[in-house]
Amino acid sequence: MIEVEQLSKVYGSTPAIQDVTFAVEPGEILGFLGPNGAGKTTTMRILTGYLPATSGSARVAGYDVHEDSMAVRQRIGYLPETPPLYPEMTVEGFLYFVARIKGVSAGDRSRQVQSALERCSLVEKRKTLIRKLSKGFRQRVGIAQAIVHDPPAIILDEPTVGLDPRQIIEVRNLIKNLAGTHTVILSTHILPEVSMTCNRVAIINRGRVVATNSPENLMAQLNAGSGYELDVDGDVNTVQQLVQPIPGVRLVEPMRIEELADQTLTPQRCRVRVVAEADSDPGRDIAAAVVGGGLGLYEMRRTKASLEDVFLQLTMTEEKALESSAETELSAGGEAEPVIEDAPGAPTAVVSESAESEEEA
């Protein structure tokens, strides 16, 4: 449904995205992740015809974004981070207006507006002025305007930003209901949202796609962080001496105080993290070693890498590789290319809950 090949966008000498390649199958929800300034919004704007690409190609429903721009726009629904709403209009009036400018025929307009109102749970708010709606309902109206012409592809840029937990759940369920009949690209900074909503994930960093897979496969491939957490009646040094020699154990370390849900441990108790080697399961031996060493084992639970672990490892690995490359160039007498943070599309290593800098990209 959506095919992106070697897509690049350069502002002056600063690349916003470089050789971005991915595909989204019909009916699939793709989570598009990356730090601020990584190129997510730039890619989405190119797909919607808002920006031209410097090189590469993008196709939506078989139509080239550059050569068949109007055909693509008829087949795509777009919700930018700030919904394009008219606060002085009613919800229903705004959707009729959008349906008209998006080319929905007069005979189908009423049915399409009614369908969008029902799918976004806006029927009771149809006569309400948009300026009187809560942020959560305004996001619903933003999604409704994106689907009112029943496009096969929908692109949502940070659809849950600024919402409270209940509103996030409501918008998440709405997005999940779009799957199957629509192909969805979802950009978000809320990583648990991706695990609960998306079929696949594409992670972009410094303008390049560094991974594309299902959330489950990405987490399964990441070995770092998988292991066990132990609550032991004893000191950390003793636990390390007992557990570290066990085959399959890579690291035994005390948990940081901010990681502990219960921060009222007695001086005699400790909590440690045991990181296991790839394809190993030393849990039984760990428990036996602790108990056999005369220590009380209050709790032991298995931990696995989260999508956040995957995201951080992939983006930080890329940062370290680039830093190492820059140091090599400097040592060879060359000059490292400066990072211009205020330039459009400039790369940055900062992961933030706000996406304001992404809008500037």
N, C-alpha and C positions, 0 to 999 in steps of 0.2 A: 504493500500500500504506500509506504514512504521509503524512498531509497536515496541515500546521501552518499556520494562518492567523491573523495579527494577534495572536499569543500574547504576553501580558504577565503579569508577576508583580511585585507591589510589596510591600515590607516597610515598613510605616509610610509614610514619604514617600520611601523609597529604592527606585528601580526596579532589580530584578535583571535582567529582560529586558523589552524594549519592542517590540511589533509584530513579533515574529519570525515569518517566513513562509518555508516551504520545503516541498518534497515529495520523497519517495523512491519510486522505481518498484519494482515487484516484482522480486526477484532482484538488486537493485543494492546496492553497498556505498558509503555516503556517509561521507566523512571530515568530522568536526565539529571545527573548529579555533578556537582563540581563546586570548588571554592568561588567566592565572589571574584569577578573579573576573569573567570576561566573560559568564558565564551558561550555560555548557555543561551543567554538572551540574544546574542548576535546570531547564533545558529537558528534560533526560532524565528527571528525577524527575517532571515533569508528564506526560510521555508514558507513563510506567509506572504512573501513578495514585498515586504516592507523595506528590505535592504537588498541591493544587488551583491552578488558574490564577486570576489576578485578572480577566482578560478574554481574549477570543479563543477559538479552538477548535482542537482536535487530534483527528484520527481515525486509527485503526489498523485496517486490514482492513475499513473501512467503518463501524466502531463509534466513537462519540464517547467520548473518554476520560472526560469528566465524567458524561455521562448513562448510559453503558453500561460502567462501570468494571470490573465482573467479567468481562464478555465480552472486554474489551481485555486484561486480565491473563491470560486463558486463551490468548491469541493472541500473547503477547509474552514474550521471554526477556530477562532483565536481569542483567548482570554489573557491579556497582558497582566502584569502584576497589579497595576491600578486599573480596575474595570472602567471601560469607557462609557460612563452613564451620564444621563441628563437628569439632574436632581429635581427639576421642576416638572418632569413628566410622571405620569402614573406608570406602574409596572407594565400593565397591559398596553397602554399607549406607546410606551417605548419599544416593546417587542413588535407591535404592528409596524412601527417606523423602521426598525431594523430589518424586519422581514421584507418590507417593500424595497429598501435600498440594496438588499442582498438578492433581489430578483425573484422572490417567491411570488407566483402568480396570484392574482386577486382571488381566484376560485379556491386556491389551497391555503391562502393566508390565515384565515380564521382557524382552520384545523391545525396548522403548524404552530400557531401561537398557543392554542389550547393545549397541544401536546407538550410544548416547552414549559408551560405553567404547571402542568401536572407532574412532569418528570422532575422538576426542580422544587416541587412542593410550594408553589407560589400562588395557588388558586385563591386562597383566602386573602392574599395581599394584592390581588390584581388591580384594585382601584386605589391603592395607597400610593401617595407620592414617594418617589425614590428617596428624596432627602429625609423622609421620616423613618426609613428602614434602618435596622441595626446593620453593623458591618457584615455579619453572617448572612443576612438576607440580601445585602447588596452583592455579595459574592455569588449568591444563587442567581440573582438577576444577570450578573456577568456571564455565568455559565449558560443561562437560558438564551442570551443573545448569541452565544457561540454555537448553539445547537438548533436555533429556531428554523434555519433553512435545511436542517437534517443533513449535514455534511458527513461524508464517510470518514474524514480525518479531523481530529480536534487537538489543538495545542494549548496547554494550560501552563502559564508561567506563575509559579508560586501561588496557587489558588487558595491555600490555607494560611498564608502569612497574616499575622495579627488577629487570628481568631482564637476564641477561648476553647477549652477542651471539648465541650459539647458541640460547638459549631464545627470543629475539626472533624469529629465523628460523623456529623450529618453530611458535610461536604465530601468526606471520604466515601461514604456509602453511595452518594450520588455519582461520584466518579466511577466506582466499581460497577454501578448499574449501566454505565455507558459502554462497558466492554462488551464485545461480541457484535453489537450493531455498529460500533464506531471504533476506529483506531485512535488511540490516545497517546500523546507525548506529554508527560507530566514532569515539570521542573519543581523541585522542592529542596529546602534545607532540613526538613524534618525527616531524618533517616528512618525511624520506625514506620513512618507513613508509607515509605517505599515498600518495605517488607510486607505490609498489610494490604497494599493496593496493586502493586505492579507485577507483571509477569516476568519482565526482564529489566535490566539496569544497564545504562551506559554512563560511565564515569569519565568526565572530561577535566583535564588539568592543563593550565597554561596553553589553552587552545588546541590540545590534542586529546583524542579519545584514548584512555589508557586501559580500559577494560569494558567488555560487553558480555553479559551472561545473566542467568537468572540469579536472584538474591541468594537462593539456597546453594547453588553451585559456587558462587563467589565466596560465601562463608565456609563452605566445605573445603575449598582450595587453600584457605588461609590457615596455616598451622599455628602461627604466633597467637597466643592468648587462649588456646584451648588447653584444658587441664582440669585442675580441681582447686577448690577453696576449702580450707580446713579451719575449724574452731577448736583449739587444743588447750588443754589444761597443762601448760608448761611454757618454757621460754623459747624464743625463735631459734637461738643457736642450737639447742638440743634437737628441735624438730629438723633443722637443716642437716645435722649430723646423721640423723636416722634415715631421712628420706632421700637426700641427694645421691647416695651411692646406688639407689635402686635403678635397674635397667629401664630405660624409657623415660626417665626423669631428666629434663634439661635444666630446669632452674627452680629453686625454692627461694621465695622472697617474702618479706612481711608486707601485708597490705597497708596502704597509706590510710591515715586516719579519715580523710575525706571520702574514702571508698566504703567505709563501714556504716551500715545502716544503724547499728547499735554501737555508739561510741562510749559506752559505760563499762568497758571490760575491766576486770580486776587485774591487779599487777601480775597474778599468777597465770592469766590466760593470754593467749595470742591468736591472731588469725594470720594465716599465711596462704600465699598463692603458689601452687605447684604447676609449672608449665611442662607439658609432656612433649616428647619427641613425636614426629610425624608417624602415623600408622601404629601408634602404641597405646596401650590401655593399662597403665600400671596401678589403677585404682585399688585393686585388691591387695597388692603388695604394700602400697602406701598405708592403708588402714592397718594391716598386720604389723608393719614396722612401728607405727605410732603406739598401738596398744601393747605390742610386745616390749616396747621400751619403757613401759610403766606410765605412760601419759594418758590422761583422760581425753577421749575424742568426743566432743559435744556435737559436732556437725561436720559433715563432709559432703560437698555437692559438686557435680560435674559442671564445668563451664565450657562454653564454645565461643568461637569468634562471632562477633556481631557484625552487622553491616557497617556500623560505625568504625570498627576495627579495620575492615576491608578498605573503607574510604580513606581513613587516615594513613594506612600503610601504603596504598597506591599513590596517593598524592604526595606524601612525605618522601617516598622513595624517588619519585620524579624530581622533587626539589633537591634532594641530596645529589642526584646524578647531574643536574644542571649546575649546582654549586661546584662539584668536583670538576666538571668540564671548564667552568670559568676560571678556576684556580690553575688548571693545566695551561690554559691560554695565557694567563698572566705570567706564569713561570717561564713560558716559552717566549716572552717578550711581546705578546699580543695584548689587546685591550678587550676586556669583557664588555659585552653590550649592556648598557645601563637599563634598569627597569624604570619606566616612566609611569608612575602609578596614576597620574592624573590624565594620561592620554586615553583616547577612546580605545577600548579593548585591551588595555594594558594588563599584563599578567601580574598576579599577586598571589602570595602564599597564605593570605589571611582567610580563615574560615569564620564567618560571622553569621549571626541569626538574622541580621538585616541584609537586604538585597539592594540597597540604594546604589552601591557602586556598580552592581550588575546592570542597573538601568542605564548607567552612564556608558556601559560598554557598547 
